């Protein structure tokens, strides 16, 4: 239940549901720090012809590495 609430809250303020331009400035700043905003930019930029954005892809890789360390520790096999 909690993970679903966090997912939908993150989804709403990261620019996935409404664009970041329509959010208030405080939510926009928080939304830019979330992984979904980097994912949206990494998908939208090539789609609209701006090319690949290496910083967003690097941020997504950093989030993946940061999430894999506790996951490996938590789900380790005995």
mmCIF file of the N, C-alpha and C atoms, coordinates in Angstrom:
data_MODEL
# 
_entry.id   MODEL 
# 
loop_
_atom_site.group_PDB 
_atom_site.id 
_atom_site.type_symbol 
_atom_site.label_atom_id 
_atom_site.label_alt_id 
_atom_site.label_comp_id 
_atom_site.label_asym_id 
_atom_site.label_entity_id 
_atom_site.label_seq_id 
_atom_site.pdbx_PDB_ins_code 
_atom_site.Cartn_x 
_atom_site.Cartn_y 
_atom_site.Cartn_z 
_atom_site.occupancy 
_atom_site.B_iso_or_equiv 
_atom_site.pdbx_formal_charge 
_atom_site.auth_seq_id 
_atom_site.auth_comp_id 
_atom_site.auth_asym_id 
_atom_site.auth_atom_id 
_atom_site.pdbx_PDB_model_num 
ATOM 1   N N  . UNK A 1 1  ? 0.816  -1.188  0.000   1.00 0.00 ? 1  UNK A N  1 
ATOM 2   C CA . UNK A 1 1  ? 0.000  0.000   0.000   1.00 0.00 ? 1  UNK A CA 1 
ATOM 3   C C  . UNK A 1 1  ? 0.865  1.260   0.000   1.00 0.00 ? 1  UNK A C  1 
ATOM 4   N N  . UNK A 1 2  ? 1.887  1.260   0.863   1.00 0.00 ? 2  UNK A N  1 
ATOM 5   C CA . UNK A 1 2  ? 2.756  2.428   0.952   1.00 0.00 ? 2  UNK A CA 1 
ATOM 6   C C  . UNK A 1 2  ? 3.544  2.610   -0.336  1.00 0.00 ? 2  UNK A C  1 
ATOM 7   N N  . UNK A 1 3  ? 4.017  1.506   -0.925  1.00 0.00 ? 3  UNK A N  1 
ATOM 8   C CA . UNK A 1 3  ? 4.779  1.622   -2.161  1.00 0.00 ? 3  UNK A CA 1 
ATOM 9   C C  . UNK A 1 3  ? 3.923  2.161   -3.299  1.00 0.00 ? 3  UNK A C  1 
ATOM 10  N N  . UNK A 1 4  ? 2.644  1.824   -3.316  1.00 0.00 ? 4  UNK A N  1 
ATOM 11  C CA . UNK A 1 4  ? 1.755  2.363   -4.346  1.00 0.00 ? 4  UNK A CA 1 
ATOM 12  C C  . UNK A 1 4  ? 1.531  3.857   -4.151  1.00 0.00 ? 4  UNK A C  1 
ATOM 13  N N  . UNK A 1 5  ? 1.395  4.291   -2.904  1.00 0.00 ? 5  UNK A N  1 
ATOM 14  C CA . UNK A 1 5  ? 1.236  5.714   -2.638  1.00 0.00 ? 5  UNK A CA 1 
ATOM 15  C C  . UNK A 1 5  ? 2.485  6.496   -3.031  1.00 0.00 ? 5  UNK A C  1 
ATOM 16  N N  . UNK A 1 6  ? 3.658  5.950   -2.715  1.00 0.00 ? 6  UNK A N  1 
ATOM 17  C CA . UNK A 1 6  ? 4.894  6.615   -3.110  1.00 0.00 ? 6  UNK A CA 1 
ATOM 18  C C  . UNK A 1 6  ? 5.042  6.665   -4.628  1.00 0.00 ? 6  UNK A C  1 
ATOM 19  N N  . UNK A 1 7  ? 4.682  5.572   -5.301  1.00 0.00 ? 7  UNK A N  1 
ATOM 20  C CA . UNK A 1 7  ? 4.768  5.548   -6.758  1.00 0.00 ? 7  UNK A CA 1 
ATOM 21  C C  . UNK A 1 7  ? 3.874  6.619   -7.374  1.00 0.00 ? 7  UNK A C  1 
ATOM 22  N N  . UNK A 1 8  ? 2.640  6.693   -6.966  1.00 0.00 ? 8  UNK A N  1 
ATOM 23  C CA . UNK A 1 8  ? 1.724  7.648   -7.580  1.00 0.00 ? 8  UNK A CA 1 
ATOM 24  C C  . UNK A 1 8  ? 2.074  9.090   -7.211  1.00 0.00 ? 8  UNK A C  1 
ATOM 25  N N  . UNK A 1 9  ? 2.575  9.323   -6.006  1.00 0.00 ? 9  UNK A N  1 
ATOM 26  C CA . UNK A 1 9  ? 3.024  10.667  -5.649  1.00 0.00 ? 9  UNK A CA 1 
ATOM 27  C C  . UNK A 1 9  ? 4.227  11.062  -6.497  1.00 0.00 ? 9  UNK A C  1 
ATOM 28  N N  . UNK A 1 10 ? 5.175  10.151  -6.652  1.00 0.00 ? 10 UNK A N  1 
ATOM 29  C CA . UNK A 1 10 ? 6.346  10.412  -7.477  1.00 0.00 ? 10 UNK A CA 1 
ATOM 30  C C  . UNK A 1 10 ? 5.950  10.611  -8.937  1.00 0.00 ? 10 UNK A C  1 
ATOM 31  N N  . UNK A 1 11 ? 5.007  9.833   -9.391  1.00 0.00 ? 11 UNK A N  1 
ATOM 32  C CA . UNK A 1 11 ? 4.537  9.900   -10.780 1.00 0.00 ? 11 UNK A CA 1 
ATOM 33  C C  . UNK A 1 11 ? 3.885  11.242  -11.063 1.00 0.00 ? 11 UNK A C  1 
ATOM 34  N N  . UNK A 1 12 ? 3.124  11.753  -10.122 1.00 0.00 ? 12 UNK A N  1 
ATOM 35  C CA . UNK A 1 12 ? 2.394  13.001  -10.346 1.00 0.00 ? 12 UNK A CA 1 
ATOM 36  C C  . UNK A 1 12 ? 3.304  14.230  -10.363 1.00 0.00 ? 12 UNK A C  1 
ATOM 37  N N  . UNK A 1 13 ? 4.373  14.250  -9.567  1.00 0.00 ? 13 UNK A N  1 
ATOM 38  C CA . UNK A 1 13 ? 5.189  15.461  -9.486  1.00 0.00 ? 13 UNK A CA 1 
ATOM 39  C C  . UNK A 1 13 ? 6.490  15.373  -10.272 1.00 0.00 ? 13 UNK A C  1 
ATOM 40  N N  . UNK A 1 14 ? 6.717  14.295  -11.016 1.00 0.00 ? 14 UNK A N  1 
ATOM 41  C CA . UNK A 1 14 ? 7.976  14.164  -11.748 1.00 0.00 ? 14 UNK A CA 1 
ATOM 42  C C  . UNK A 1 14 ? 7.862  14.576  -13.205 1.00 0.00 ? 14 UNK A C  1 
ATOM 43  N N  . UNK A 1 15 ? 6.717  15.039  -13.627 1.00 0.00 ? 15 UNK A N  1 
ATOM 44  C CA . UNK A 1 15 ? 6.554  15.449  -15.013 1.00 0.00 ? 15 UNK A CA 1 
ATOM 45  C C  . UNK A 1 15 ? 6.009  14.359  -15.903 1.00 0.00 ? 15 UNK A C  1 
ATOM 46  N N  . UNK A 1 16 ? 5.628  13.241  -15.334 1.00 0.00 ? 16 UNK A N  1 
ATOM 47  C CA . UNK A 1 16 ? 5.082  12.147  -16.125 1.00 0.00 ? 16 UNK A CA 1 
ATOM 48  C C  . UNK A 1 16 ? 3.599  12.346  -16.382 1.00 0.00 ? 16 UNK A C  1 
ATOM 49  N N  . UNK A 1 17 ? 2.851  12.729  -15.378 1.00 0.00 ? 17 UNK A N  1 
ATOM 50  C CA . UNK A 1 17 ? 1.410  12.941  -15.561 1.00 0.00 ? 17 UNK A CA 1 
ATOM 51  C C  . UNK A 1 17 ? 1.157  14.363  -16.068 1.00 0.00 ? 17 UNK A C  1 
ATOM 52  N N  . UNK A 1 18 ? 1.274  15.402  -15.238 1.00 0.00 ? 18 UNK A N  1 
ATOM 53  C CA . UNK A 1 18 ? 1.245  16.751  -15.805 1.00 0.00 ? 18 UNK A CA 1 
ATOM 54  C C  . UNK A 1 18 ? 2.678  17.183  -16.125 1.00 0.00 ? 18 UNK A C  1 
ATOM 55  N N  . UNK A 1 19 ? 2.882  18.020  -17.127 1.00 0.00 ? 19 UNK A N  1 
ATOM 56  C CA . UNK A 1 19 ? 4.243  18.497  -17.411 1.00 0.00 ? 19 UNK A CA 1 
ATOM 57  C C  . UNK A 1 19 ? 4.776  19.343  -16.253 1.00 0.00 ? 19 UNK A C  1 
ATOM 58  N N  . UNK A 1 20 ? 6.089  19.366  -16.121 1.00 0.00 ? 20 UNK A N  1 
ATOM 59  C CA . UNK A 1 20 ? 6.698  20.128  -15.032 1.00 0.00 ? 20 UNK A CA 1 
ATOM 60  C C  . UNK A 1 20 ? 6.382  21.617  -15.122 1.00 0.00 ? 20 UNK A C  1 
ATOM 61  N N  . UNK A 1 21 ? 6.121  22.110  -16.313 1.00 0.00 ? 21 UNK A N  1 
ATOM 62  C CA . UNK A 1 21 ? 5.870  23.541  -16.492 1.00 0.00 ? 21 UNK A CA 1 
ATOM 63  C C  . UNK A 1 21 ? 4.589  24.005  -15.800 1.00 0.00 ? 21 UNK A C  1 
ATOM 64  N N  . UNK A 1 22 ? 3.635  23.115  -15.587 1.00 0.00 ? 22 UNK A N  1 
ATOM 65  C CA . UNK A 1 22 ? 2.377  23.530  -14.963 1.00 0.00 ? 22 UNK A CA 1 
ATOM 66  C C  . UNK A 1 22 ? 2.388  23.349  -13.447 1.00 0.00 ? 22 UNK A C  1 
ATOM 67  N N  . UNK A 1 23 ? 3.434  22.769  -12.893 1.00 0.00 ? 23 UNK A N  1 
ATOM 68  C CA . UNK A 1 23 ? 3.521  22.558  -11.446 1.00 0.00 ? 23 UNK A CA 1 
ATOM 69  C C  . UNK A 1 23 ? 4.055  23.818  -10.761 1.00 0.00 ? 23 UNK A C  1 
ATOM 70  N N  . UNK A 1 24 ? 3.712  24.022  -9.490  1.00 0.00 ? 24 UNK A N  1 
ATOM 71  C CA . UNK A 1 24 ? 4.305  25.136  -8.739  1.00 0.00 ? 24 UNK A CA 1 
ATOM 72  C C  . UNK A 1 24 ? 5.817  24.950  -8.601  1.00 0.00 ? 24 UNK A C  1 
ATOM 73  N N  . UNK A 1 25 ? 6.514  26.012  -8.354  1.00 0.00 ? 25 UNK A N  1 
ATOM 74  C CA . UNK A 1 25 ? 7.982  25.971  -8.362  1.00 0.00 ? 25 UNK A CA 1 
ATOM 75  C C  . UNK A 1 25 ? 8.548  25.005  -7.321  1.00 0.00 ? 25 UNK A C  1 
ATOM 76  N N  . UNK A 1 26 ? 7.937  24.912  -6.146  1.00 0.00 ? 26 UNK A N  1 
ATOM 77  C CA . UNK A 1 26 ? 8.424  23.983  -5.126  1.00 0.00 ? 26 UNK A CA 1 
ATOM 78  C C  . UNK A 1 26 ? 8.307  22.535  -5.561  1.00 0.00 ? 26 UNK A C  1 
ATOM 79  N N  . UNK A 1 27 ? 7.166  22.183  -6.125  1.00 0.00 ? 27 UNK A N  1 
ATOM 80  C CA . UNK A 1 27 ? 6.989  20.815  -6.629  1.00 0.00 ? 27 UNK A CA 1 
ATOM 81  C C  . UNK A 1 27 ? 7.870  20.546  -7.834  1.00 0.00 ? 27 UNK A C  1 
ATOM 82  N N  . UNK A 1 28 ? 8.099  21.564  -8.641  1.00 0.00 ? 28 UNK A N  1 
ATOM 83  C CA . UNK A 1 28 ? 8.963  21.412  -9.803  1.00 0.00 ? 28 UNK A CA 1 
ATOM 84  C C  . UNK A 1 28 ? 10.386 21.074  -9.371  1.00 0.00 ? 28 UNK A C  1 
ATOM 85  N N  . UNK A 1 29 ? 10.867 21.720  -8.317  1.00 0.00 ? 29 UNK A N  1 
ATOM 86  C CA . UNK A 1 29 ? 12.218 21.456  -7.815  1.00 0.00 ? 29 UNK A CA 1 
ATOM 87  C C  . UNK A 1 29 ? 12.322 20.045  -7.248  1.00 0.00 ? 29 UNK A C  1 
ATOM 88  N N  . UNK A 1 30 ? 11.319 19.630  -6.504  1.00 0.00 ? 30 UNK A N  1 
ATOM 89  C CA . UNK A 1 30 ? 11.313 18.264  -5.967  1.00 0.00 ? 30 UNK A CA 1 
ATOM 90  C C  . UNK A 1 30 ? 11.187 17.256  -7.102  1.00 0.00 ? 30 UNK A C  1 
ATOM 91  N N  . UNK A 1 31 ? 10.346 17.534  -8.073  1.00 0.00 ? 31 UNK A N  1 
ATOM 92  C CA . UNK A 1 31 ? 10.135 16.626  -9.189  1.00 0.00 ? 31 UNK A CA 1 
ATOM 93  C C  . UNK A 1 31 ? 11.366 16.414  -10.040 1.00 0.00 ? 31 UNK A C  1 
ATOM 94  N N  . UNK A 1 32 ? 12.207 17.446  -10.157 1.00 0.00 ? 32 UNK A N  1 
ATOM 95  C CA . UNK A 1 32 ? 13.430 17.307  -10.953 1.00 0.00 ? 32 UNK A CA 1 
ATOM 96  C C  . UNK A 1 32 ? 14.454 16.395  -10.297 1.00 0.00 ? 32 UNK A C  1 
ATOM 97  N N  . UNK A 1 33 ? 14.332 16.173  -9.002  1.00 0.00 ? 33 UNK A N  1 
ATOM 98  C CA . UNK A 1 33 ? 15.270 15.302  -8.293  1.00 0.00 ? 33 UNK A CA 1 
ATOM 99  C C  . UNK A 1 33 ? 14.846 13.841  -8.326  1.00 0.00 ? 33 UNK A C  1 
ATOM 100 N N  . UNK A 1 34 ? 13.649 13.556  -8.804  1.00 0.00 ? 34 UNK A N  1 
ATOM 101 C CA . UNK A 1 34 ? 13.147 12.181  -8.819  1.00 0.00 ? 34 UNK A CA 1 
ATOM 102 C C  . UNK A 1 34 ? 13.603 11.437  -10.071 1.00 0.00 ? 34 UNK A C  1 
ATOM 103 N N  . UNK A 1 35 ? 13.736 10.118  -9.989  1.00 0.00 ? 35 UNK A N  1 
ATOM 104 C CA . UNK A 1 35 ? 14.194 9.352   -11.151 1.00 0.00 ? 35 UNK A CA 1 
ATOM 105 C C  . UNK A 1 35 ? 13.248 9.420   -12.344 1.00 0.00 ? 35 UNK A C  1 
ATOM 106 N N  . UNK A 1 36 ? 11.953 9.536   -12.104 1.00 0.00 ? 36 UNK A N  1 
ATOM 107 C CA . UNK A 1 36 ? 11.002 9.573   -13.218 1.00 0.00 ? 36 UNK A CA 1 
ATOM 108 C C  . UNK A 1 36 ? 11.233 10.779  -14.116 1.00 0.00 ? 36 UNK A C  1 
ATOM 109 N N  . UNK A 1 37 ? 11.628 11.913  -13.545 1.00 0.00 ? 37 UNK A N  1 
ATOM 110 C CA . UNK A 1 37 ? 11.845 13.101  -14.374 1.00 0.00 ? 37 UNK A CA 1 
ATOM 111 C C  . UNK A 1 37 ? 13.010 12.890  -15.330 1.00 0.00 ? 37 UNK A C  1 
ATOM 112 N N  . UNK A 1 38 ? 14.052 12.193  -14.864 1.00 0.00 ? 38 UNK A N  1 
ATOM 113 C CA . UNK A 1 38 ? 15.175 11.887  -15.752 1.00 0.00 ? 38 UNK A CA 1 
ATOM 114 C C  . UNK A 1 38 ? 14.756 10.897  -16.835 1.00 0.00 ? 38 UNK A C  1 
ATOM 115 N N  . UNK A 1 39 ? 13.908 9.973   -16.477 1.00 0.00 ? 39 UNK A N  1 
ATOM 116 C CA . UNK A 1 39 ? 13.413 9.013   -17.453 1.00 0.00 ? 39 UNK A CA 1 
ATOM 117 C C  . UNK A 1 39 ? 12.561 9.701   -18.511 1.00 0.00 ? 39 UNK A C  1 
ATOM 118 N N  . UNK A 1 40 ? 11.702 10.611  -18.090 1.00 0.00 ? 40 UNK A N  1 
ATOM 119 C CA . UNK A 1 40 ? 10.851 11.346  -19.033 1.00 0.00 ? 40 UNK A CA 1 
ATOM 120 C C  . UNK A 1 40 ? 11.715 12.147  -20.002 1.00 0.00 ? 40 UNK A C  1 
ATOM 121 N N  . UNK A 1 41 ? 12.712 12.831  -19.485 1.00 0.00 ? 41 UNK A N  1 
ATOM 122 C CA . UNK A 1 41 ? 13.590 13.624  -20.346 1.00 0.00 ? 41 UNK A CA 1 
ATOM 123 C C  . UNK A 1 41 ? 14.401 12.736  -21.281 1.00 0.00 ? 41 UNK A C  1 
ATOM 124 N N  . UNK A 1 42 ? 14.882 11.596  -20.773 1.00 0.00 ? 42 UNK A N  1 
ATOM 125 C CA . UNK A 1 42 ? 15.673 10.686  -21.604 1.00 0.00 ? 42 UNK A CA 1 
ATOM 126 C C  . UNK A 1 42 ? 14.842 10.088  -22.735 1.00 0.00 ? 42 UNK A C  1 
ATOM 127 N N  . UNK A 1 43 ? 13.547 9.959   -22.553 1.00 0.00 ? 43 UNK A N  1 
ATOM 128 C CA . UNK A 1 43 ? 12.681 9.432   -23.603 1.00 0.00 ? 43 UNK A CA 1 
ATOM 129 C C  . UNK A 1 43 ? 12.195 10.551  -24.528 1.00 0.00 ? 43 UNK A C  1 
ATOM 130 N N  . UNK A 1 44 ? 11.854 11.709  -23.967 1.00 0.00 ? 44 UNK A N  1 
ATOM 131 C CA . UNK A 1 44 ? 11.284 12.789  -24.762 1.00 0.00 ? 44 UNK A CA 1 
ATOM 132 C C  . UNK A 1 44 ? 12.300 13.497  -25.653 1.00 0.00 ? 44 UNK A C  1 
ATOM 133 N N  . UNK A 1 45 ? 13.514 13.687  -25.185 1.00 0.00 ? 45 UNK A N  1 
ATOM 134 C CA . UNK A 1 45 ? 14.487 14.436  -25.984 1.00 0.00 ? 45 UNK A CA 1 
ATOM 135 C C  . UNK A 1 45 ? 14.748 13.797  -27.349 1.00 0.00 ? 45 UNK A C  1 
ATOM 136 N N  . UNK A 1 46 ? 15.048 12.510  -27.437 1.00 0.00 ? 46 UNK A N  1 
ATOM 137 C CA . UNK A 1 46 ? 15.222 11.932  -28.780 1.00 0.00 ? 46 UNK A CA 1 
ATOM 138 C C  . UNK A 1 46 ? 13.918 11.926  -29.582 1.00 0.00 ? 46 UNK A C  1 
ATOM 139 N N  . UNK A 1 47 ? 12.805 11.779  -28.905 1.00 0.00 ? 47 UNK A N  1 
ATOM 140 C CA . UNK A 1 47 ? 11.517 11.757  -29.586 1.00 0.00 ? 47 UNK A CA 1 
ATOM 141 C C  . UNK A 1 47 ? 11.241 13.087  -30.284 1.00 0.00 ? 47 UNK A C  1 
ATOM 142 N N  . UNK A 1 48 ? 11.591 14.183  -29.621 1.00 0.00 ? 48 UNK A N  1 
ATOM 143 C CA . UNK A 1 48 ? 11.347 15.509  -30.182 1.00 0.00 ? 48 UNK A CA 1 
ATOM 144 C C  . UNK A 1 48 ? 12.516 16.015  -31.027 1.00 0.00 ? 48 UNK A C  1 
ATOM 145 N N  . UNK A 1 49 ? 13.545 15.191  -31.218 1.00 0.00 ? 49 UNK A N  1 
ATOM 146 C CA . UNK A 1 49 ? 14.650 15.552  -32.099 1.00 0.00 ? 49 UNK A CA 1 
ATOM 147 C C  . UNK A 1 49 ? 15.787 16.297  -31.444 1.00 0.00 ? 49 UNK A C  1 
ATOM 148 N N  . UNK A 1 50 ? 15.888 16.288  -30.114 1.00 0.00 ? 50 UNK A N  1 
ATOM 149 C CA . UNK A 1 50 ? 16.972 16.982  -29.425 1.00 0.00 ? 50 UNK A CA 1 
ATOM 150 C C  . UNK A 1 50 ? 18.199 16.103  -29.217 1.00 0.00 ? 50 UNK A C  1 
ATOM 151 N N  . UNK A 1 51 ? 18.128 14.826  -29.560 1.00 0.00 ? 51 UNK A N  1 
ATOM 152 C CA . UNK A 1 51 ? 19.254 13.915  -29.366 1.00 0.00 ? 51 UNK A CA 1 
ATOM 153 C C  . UNK A 1 51 ? 19.271 13.331  -27.960 1.00 0.00 ? 51 UNK A C  1 
ATOM 154 N N  . UNK A 1 52 ? 20.278 12.501  -27.708 1.00 0.00 ? 52 UNK A N  1 
ATOM 155 C CA . UNK A 1 52 ? 20.401 11.846  -26.409 1.00 0.00 ? 52 UNK A CA 1 
ATOM 156 C C  . UNK A 1 52 ? 21.006 12.800  -25.405 1.00 0.00 ? 52 UNK A C  1 
ATOM 157 N N  . UNK A 1 53 ? 20.471 12.786  -24.203 1.00 0.00 ? 53 UNK A N  1 
ATOM 158 C CA . UNK A 1 53 ? 20.974 13.610  -23.117 1.00 0.00 ? 53 UNK A CA 1 
ATOM 159 C C  . UNK A 1 53 ? 21.758 12.707  -22.173 1.00 0.00 ? 53 UNK A C  1 
ATOM 160 N N  . UNK A 1 54 ? 23.073 12.821  -22.192 1.00 0.00 ? 54 UNK A N  1 
ATOM 161 C CA . UNK A 1 54 ? 23.917 11.947  -21.391 1.00 0.00 ? 54 UNK A CA 1 
ATOM 162 C C  . UNK A 1 54 ? 23.770 12.139  -19.893 1.00 0.00 ? 54 UNK A C  1 
ATOM 163 N N  . UNK A 1 55 ? 23.429 13.350  -19.463 1.00 0.00 ? 55 UNK A N  1 
ATOM 164 C CA . UNK A 1 55 ? 23.322 13.587  -18.023 1.00 0.00 ? 55 UNK A CA 1 
ATOM 165 C C  . UNK A 1 55 ? 22.110 12.864  -17.437 1.00 0.00 ? 55 UNK A C  1 
ATOM 166 N N  . UNK A 1 56 ? 21.014 12.830  -18.178 1.00 0.00 ? 56 UNK A N  1 
ATOM 167 C CA . UNK A 1 56 ? 19.838 12.111  -17.671 1.00 0.00 ? 56 UNK A CA 1 
ATOM 168 C C  . UNK A 1 56 ? 20.081 10.608  -17.660 1.00 0.00 ? 56 UNK A C  1 
ATOM 169 N N  . UNK A 1 57 ? 20.759 10.098  -18.668 1.00 0.00 ? 57 UNK A N  1 
ATOM 170 C CA . UNK A 1 57 ? 21.074 8.668   -18.688 1.00 0.00 ? 57 UNK A CA 1 
ATOM 171 C C  . UNK A 1 57 ? 22.046 8.311   -17.567 1.00 0.00 ? 57 UNK A C  1 
ATOM 172 N N  . UNK A 1 58 ? 23.005 9.183   -17.292 1.00 0.00 ? 58 UNK A N  1 
ATOM 173 C CA . UNK A 1 58 ? 23.940 8.946   -16.189 1.00 0.00 ? 58 UNK A CA 1 
ATOM 174 C C  . UNK A 1 58 ? 23.213 9.007   -14.844 1.00 0.00 ? 58 UNK A C  1 
ATOM 175 N N  . UNK A 1 59 ? 22.262 9.918   -14.706 1.00 0.00 ? 59 UNK A N  1 
ATOM 176 C CA . UNK A 1 59 ? 21.484 9.996   -13.463 1.00 0.00 ? 59 UNK A CA 1 
ATOM 177 C C  . UNK A 1 59 ? 20.655 8.734   -13.276 1.00 0.00 ? 59 UNK A C  1 
ATOM 178 N N  . UNK A 1 60 ? 20.070 8.227   -14.357 1.00 0.00 ? 60 UNK A N  1 
ATOM 179 C CA . UNK A 1 60 ? 19.305 6.982   -14.247 1.00 0.00 ? 60 UNK A CA 1 
ATOM 180 C C  . UNK A 1 60 ? 20.206 5.814   -13.872 1.00 0.00 ? 60 UNK A C  1 
ATOM 181 N N  . UNK A 1 61 ? 21.418 5.765   -14.418 1.00 0.00 ? 61 UNK A N  1 
ATOM 182 C CA . UNK A 1 61 ? 22.365 4.712   -14.051 1.00 0.00 ? 61 UNK A CA 1 
ATOM 183 C C  . UNK A 1 61 ? 22.771 4.834   -12.587 1.00 0.00 ? 61 UNK A C  1 
ATOM 184 N N  . UNK A 1 62 ? 22.960 6.059   -12.110 1.00 0.00 ? 62 UNK A N  1 
ATOM 185 C CA . UNK A 1 62 ? 23.318 6.258   -10.697 1.00 0.00 ? 62 UNK A CA 1 
ATOM 186 C C  . UNK A 1 62 ? 22.188 5.827   -9.779  1.00 0.00 ? 62 UNK A C  1 
ATOM 187 N N  . UNK A 1 63 ? 20.938 6.155   -10.146 1.00 0.00 ? 63 UNK A N  1 
ATOM 188 C CA . UNK A 1 63 ? 19.796 5.705   -9.345  1.00 0.00 ? 63 UNK A CA 1 
ATOM 189 C C  . UNK A 1 63 ? 19.713 4.178   -9.329  1.00 0.00 ? 63 UNK A C  1 
ATOM 190 N N  . UNK A 1 64 ? 19.986 3.543   -10.468 1.00 0.00 ? 64 UNK A N  1 
ATOM 191 C CA . UNK A 1 64 ? 19.929 2.080   -10.537 1.00 0.00 ? 64 UNK A CA 1 
ATOM 192 C C  . UNK A 1 64 ? 21.007 1.452   -9.662  1.00 0.00 ? 64 UNK A C  1 
ATOM 193 N N  . UNK A 1 65 ? 22.205 2.001   -9.706  1.00 0.00 ? 65 UNK A N  1 
ATOM 194 C CA . UNK A 1 65 ? 23.284 1.476   -8.857  1.00 0.00 ? 65 UNK A CA 1 
ATOM 195 C C  . UNK A 1 65 ? 22.999 1.709   -7.379  1.00 0.00 ? 65 UNK A C  1 
ATOM 196 N N  . UNK A 1 66 ? 22.474 2.876   -7.058  1.00 0.00 ? 66 UNK A N  1 
ATOM 197 C CA . UNK A 1 66 ? 22.161 3.172   -5.658  1.00 0.00 ? 66 UNK A CA 1 
ATOM 198 C C  . UNK A 1 66 ? 21.036 2.286   -5.134  1.00 0.00 ? 66 UNK A C  1 
ATOM 199 N N  . UNK A 1 67 ? 20.111 1.913   -5.984  1.00 0.00 ? 67 UNK A N  1 
ATOM 200 C CA . UNK A 1 67 ? 19.012 1.043   -5.551  1.00 0.00 ? 67 UNK A CA 1 
ATOM 201 C C  . UNK A 1 67 ? 19.433 -0.418  -5.519  1.00 0.00 ? 67 UNK A C  1 
ATOM 202 N N  . UNK A 1 68 ? 20.427 -0.788  -6.317  1.00 0.00 ? 68 UNK A N  1 
ATOM 203 C CA . UNK A 1 68 ? 20.811 -2.204  -6.360  1.00 0.00 ? 68 UNK A CA 1 
ATOM 204 C C  . UNK A 1 68 ? 21.608 -2.627  -5.131  1.00 0.00 ? 68 UNK A C  1 
ATOM 205 N N  . UNK A 1 69 ? 22.358 -1.726  -4.533  1.00 0.00 ? 69 UNK A N  1 
ATOM 206 C CA . UNK A 1 69 ? 23.153 -2.093  -3.354  1.00 0.00 ? 69 UNK A CA 1 
ATOM 207 C C  . UNK A 1 69 ? 22.280 -2.546  -2.188  1.00 0.00 ? 69 UNK A C  1 
ATOM 208 N N  . UNK A 1 70 ? 21.276 -1.764  -1.752  1.00 0.00 ? 70 UNK A N  1 
ATOM 209 C CA . UNK A 1 70 ? 20.432 -2.281  -0.669  1.00 0.00 ? 70 UNK A CA 1 
ATOM 210 C C  . UNK A 1 70 ? 19.578 -3.469  -1.092  1.00 0.00 ? 70 UNK A C  1 
ATOM 211 N N  . UNK A 1 71 ? 19.214 -3.530  -2.364  1.00 0.00 ? 71 UNK A N  1 
ATOM 212 C CA . UNK A 1 71 ? 18.422 -4.673  -2.826  1.00 0.00 ? 71 UNK A CA 1 
ATOM 213 C C  . UNK A 1 71 ? 19.240 -5.957  -2.757  1.00 0.00 ? 71 UNK A C  1 
ATOM 214 N N  . UNK A 1 72 ? 20.513 -5.885  -3.153  1.00 0.00 ? 72 UNK A N  1 
ATOM 215 C CA . UNK A 1 72 ? 21.366 -7.070  -3.070  1.00 0.00 ? 72 UNK A CA 1 
ATOM 216 C C  . UNK A 1 72 ? 21.577 -7.502  -1.625  1.00 0.00 ? 72 UNK A C  1 
ATOM 217 N N  . UNK A 1 73 ? 21.716 -6.541  -0.723  1.00 0.00 ? 73 UNK A N  1 
ATOM 218 C CA . UNK A 1 73 ? 21.888 -6.886  0.683   1.00 0.00 ? 73 UNK A CA 1 
ATOM 219 C C  . UNK A 1 73 ? 20.604 -7.462  1.259   1.00 0.00 ? 73 UNK A C  1 
ATOM 220 N N  . UNK A 1 74 ? 19.476 -6.882  0.937   1.00 0.00 ? 74 UNK A N  1 
ATOM 221 C CA . UNK A 1 74 ? 18.205 -7.305  1.517   1.00 0.00 ? 74 UNK A CA 1 
ATOM 222 C C  . UNK A 1 74 ? 17.769 -8.666  0.980   1.00 0.00 ? 74 UNK A C  1 
ATOM 223 N N  . UNK A 1 75 ? 18.001 -8.917  -0.292  1.00 0.00 ? 75 UNK A N  1 
ATOM 224 C CA . UNK A 1 75 ? 17.527 -10.154 -0.915  1.00 0.00 ? 75 UNK A CA 1 
ATOM 225 C C  . UNK A 1 75 ? 18.641 -11.183 -1.094  1.00 0.00 ? 75 UNK A C  1 
ATOM 226 N N  . UNK A 1 76 ? 19.665 -11.104 -0.301  1.00 0.00 ? 76 UNK A N  1 
ATOM 227 C CA . UNK A 1 76 ? 20.763 -12.072 -0.437  1.00 0.00 ? 76 UNK A CA 1 
ATOM 228 C C  . UNK A 1 76 ? 20.303 -13.467 -0.044  1.00 0.00 ? 76 UNK A C  1 
ATOM 229 N N  . UNK A 1 77 ? 20.949 -14.417 -0.607  1.00 0.00 ? 77 UNK A N  1 
ATOM 230 C CA . UNK A 1 77 ? 20.615 -15.833 -0.332  1.00 0.00 ? 77 UNK A CA 1 
ATOM 231 C C  . UNK A 1 77 ? 21.550 -16.377 0.735   1.00 0.00 ? 77 UNK A C  1 
ATOM 232 N N  . UNK A 1 78 ? 21.046 -17.214 1.576   1.00 0.00 ? 78 UNK A N  1 
ATOM 233 C CA . UNK A 1 78 ? 21.879 -17.830 2.610   1.00 0.00 ? 78 UNK A CA 1 
ATOM 234 C C  . UNK A 1 78 ? 22.579 -19.056 2.091   1.00 0.00 ? 78 UNK A C  1 
# 
